[in-house]
Amino acid sequence: MTIWQRRLYPWFGLVLLAGLLLGRSGAVQAEEGVKSRAISIVPSIQELALQPGDVWQGEVKIAVDTPETVQAYLEIVDFRSKGDEGGIPDFYTAQPTEYTGVLSRWMELDQDVVELEANAYHTASVTIRIPENAEPGGHYGAVLFHTLPQLEEAEGGAASSTGTSIASLFLVTVGGEITKSAEIVEFYADKYFYETLPADFTLRIRNSGSVHVRPQGQVVITDWFNREVGRFDVNVSGGNVLPNDIRKFAENFGQKYVLAGDDWYELAVSSPFVFGMYTARLEVTLEEDGAVYTASDRFLVIPWRVVIALLLILIVLFFTLKWLNRRYIRHVIESLKNRKLFWQ
């Protein structure tokens, strides 16, 4: 290394360190310049049973967690299932020729723009007027709240906050000749073989009726001898299946308890402890008449790592005892050879 290299290398290191610090500082300033807004709404969902000619009045409350006053825009829309079996609503504006399942044209708001003050709920009144000739069955609408993105100049560069939307859903059942028809499409364990719990289950329900249904029930787990080892509730969150839709519900049973191990190898058992073949029996009600629908599936649980570990321990113990036994016998024989026998 020359004398010039010895002199330049320290300065080069200082310049590199300064560049890294300045780059990190700019990134932090940019991150701090982005303001996120979280909106809360109460209630998030309302289920109503109304008759033709009824008028319902209620309210929704909305708040935002930013310290400054925010302007929000209210909008009435319809919603349906997104079609992915996940129960996610798809918001849309109904066409004039659409009637089935439409609710927005019967809904009214007392305001469409609100000023949201910091740390305070703002109330908006909602009115639903059911026409005399309303189609019986389920009608689904929502009140959407929007906050627009706001550009702000941040130190070190420009940053922008993101706009936020949130909805209050209305599920209205209009009385009359309502068709109720729901069925279990599938119920199965996601895998046949499990090393340990939890065991994951999938339930798919089709609603062919004209009003939404909420599945309720339990899954009972039994062993080889039909003895119950546990049970769990289905659809704890209270999700609905909209008309002419299929919805998937994901459930699970049990949990894993790690005995020992690391990233390379892990010894674990199930809680509750299970070993062998098990049957999951589903009993669920899909309609208000109380009819019970059933389905079942089987799955196998074998903690093979624990089994291998126990077998290795037994093998080592067996050969250790065998070796000790041989050594003891050899010791007894040697002692007998060295003993003098005296006959009287």
N, C-alpha and C positions, 0 to 999 in steps of 0.2 A: 504494500500500500504506500503510495507516494504521499509527500507532505501536503499536497493540494487536496487529495482525497480525505486525509485526516481532518483538514479544516472545513471541507464542504459537507461531510456527512452529518455532523451535529446540527448545522443549519437546515439541512434537508429534513432531518427528523423533526425539528421544531415546526417547520412549515407544514409537514404532514399532520402533526398533532393538532395544530391550529385549524387546519381545514376540517378535520374530523369533528372538533368541538363546535365550529361554526355551523357545520351541516346538521349536527344534532340539535343545536339551539334553534335553527330555522325550522326543523321538523317539529320540535316541541311547541314553538309559537304557532305553527300552522294547525297542530292538533288542538291547541287551546282556543284557536279562533273559530273552530267549528262548534256550534251550539246545537245540542240535541234537545228536542222537545218531546216529553212524554205526556200523553193525554190520558186521563181516566174518565170513564163514563159510568153512570149509575141510572137504571140497571142496564146491563149489557144485553139482556134478552127478556122479553115479556111474552107470555103465552095467554091468549084471551079466547074465550068462548062467547060469541055474540050471535044475535039473531037478526034476520033482515029487518031493517028499520031502526036498529039500535044506534045510539050515539055514545061513544066512549071518550072520556077526556082524562088525560094523564099528563105526565111530565117526565123529562129526562134531565139529568144534571151532568155537567161537564166541567172539568178543571184541567189546568195545565201547570206543569211544575217549574216553568221559567220565572225568574224574579220580575220580569217586566210584563206589561199588559200586552196581550196578543189578540189579534182579530181572527175570528173563526167564521167559517161559512157553513150553513146548514143546507142539506139537500135531502129530498125524499126520493128513494129509489126502490125498486123491487129486487128480490134476490132468489136464487135457486141454487141447487147443488152444482158444484164445479165439474162434477162428472168423474172425479178421480177416486171416489169411494172413501175420501178422507174426511168428509163432513165440512169442507171449507166452502163458505158461501161465495157465490158468483153474483156480484151486483150488476144490474142492468136497468135500462129504461124500457118499459114495456111499449110495444107498438099499439096503435089505436085498435087494431084487430085482435089483440091478445086479451083474453079475459080469465082463463084458467090460472089460478094461483096468483093473480095480480092483486096488489093491495094499495099501491102508491096513489092511484087516482081517488082513493077514499080517505087519504090522510091529509091533514092540514097542520101547518106550523104557524105560530104567532109571530115568528121572526125568521129571517134567513141570514142575518149577519149579527154576530154578538161580539162584545168586547170582554175578553176573559181576563180578569184581574188575577194577580199573583196570589197563590195559596187560598183561593176561594172558589166555590162551586157556583156556576151560573145555571139557572133553570130555564128550560124552554118548554112551552106547553105544546102538547100533541093532541089532536082531535081526530077520531076515526068515525066516519059516518057510513054505516052499512046501508046500501040501497034496498028498497023493498024487493027488487027483482034480482038480488045478488045470488050468484051461483053458490050452492052449498059446497062445503069442503074447506080445504086449507088455502089460505091466502097469506103471502109472505112479503113483507116490506121492511124497510130500514130507514132510520134517520142517520145520515152521514155527516160527520163534522170534519171540516178540513181547516188546516192552517197552512198558509202559503209560505214557500221558502223566502227567507229574508237575507239579502246580501249585506255583509258587513266587512269593513276594512280592518284587517288584523295587522298587528305589528309584524313586519317582515314579509307581508304579502296579503293577498286577498283570500278570504275564506267565506263559506256560505253555510248556513244551517239548512237542514232538510225539512220539507213540509211533512206534516203528519196527518193521517186520516184514521178515524175510528168510527164504529157503527154501533147503534142500538137496534137490535133486531126485534121485529114484531111478528109473532106467529099467531094468526087469527083463524079460528075455526068458526065458520058460518054454519048455523044449524040448518037442518033439512035432510034430504035423502043423501046421506054420506055413505060412501063405499069404504069398507075397512078390509084390507086384504094384505097380509104380510106373511113372509115365510123365511125360514133359515135356508140360505143357499149353500153355505159351507160352514163347518166347524172342524178344526183340525189343529193338531200340534205342529208347530213349524218344523220340528225335526222328529224323527222316530227314535234316535239314540241321543241321550244326553249323558255326559260324564257327571255333571252335578246340576242341581237346580240353580237358577230358575228355569222352568219350562215355559216356553212362549206359545200362546194359542192365538188363533185368528178366527174371528166370527164374522161372517158376511150375511147381511140381512137385506132382502128385497122388499120394498114397499110398493105394491101394485094398487093401493087404494087412492082415495082422494083427499086424505088428511094424514098428517105426520104421525109417526108412532115413536115411542120411547121404549126400547128393550130394557127389561128388568129381570133379574134372576141370579142364579148362582151356578157355579161349576163345582161338582163334588169329585174329589180324587180318591179312588179306592185301590187297594193292593191286590195281589194274587188271590187272596182269600175273601175278597169283597168287603174288606174292612176299611172304613173311612180313615184316611190319613190327613185330610185337610179339605178346605173349601175356600172359595173366594167369590166376591160379588162381580157381576158383569155390568159394564157401563156405569161405573161409579160417578163419572162426570155428568151423567144425565143427557147425553147426546141424543138428538132426534134423527130419524130417517124420513126425509121428505118424500112426497108422493112421486111415483115413477122413478125411483132411485134405488141404488144399492149402496150400502155403507159398510165399511170394514171397521171392526173393533179389535184392537190389540189388547190382549190380557196376558198375565203371567202369574205363576204360582211358585212360591218358595224363594229361597235365596242361597247363595254360596257362602260357606264358612271356610276360610283358608287356615289350614293347620300349620303349614310351614312352606317355605319356598322363596324363590326370587324370580327374576326375569327369565331365567333359563329353565327352571323346573318348579312346579307348584303342586303341593299336596292339599286337596280341598275335599270337603264333604258337603252334603246338603243339609239345610235346615228348613223343615224337619228332615230327619235322617231317612233316606229312601234307598232301596236297593232292589232292582228287579223290574218286572213288568207292572205297569199301572194303567188304569182306565180313568179317563176324564169324562164325566157325564154332565151335559149341559141341560139345565131346566130354566126356560126363560118365557116370560109373558110378553107378547107383542101388541096386544089389543086390550081395550078396557073391559072386555067381557071375561077376562081372567083365564082364557084358554092357555094351557101350558104346552110349549113346544120343546121337544127334546132332541138331542143329538149326542154322539159320543165318539171318542177316538182313544187310541192306545199309544203309549210311549214307554221306552225302556231307559232306565237310569242305572248305570254301572260306573262307579268311580274307579276306573281301571288303573290310574296311577297309584291310588291308595292300595288297591288289590296287589299290584306288582310289588310295591314297597313291603307289604305284609308278607308276601310269599318269599321275598328275599330275606327278610328277617327270620322267617321260619326255617328257611334252608340253612342259613348261617347258624341258627340255634341248634338245628338237628345235627349238623356235622360237628359243631363244638361239643355237644353232649356225647356224640359218638366217640370223638377223640378223647374226651375226659374219661369215658367208660373204659376204653381200651387201655389207657394209661393206668387207670386204677387196677384193672385186671392184671396187667403186666407187673405192677408193683406188688400185688398180692402173691403172684407166682414167684417172683424173685425173693420175697421174704420167706416163702415156704421152702425154697431151695436152700437158703442159708440157715434155716432153723435146724437144730439138732433134736432128733427124736429120742426120747428116753423111754425104755420099756421097763416096766416094773414086773 
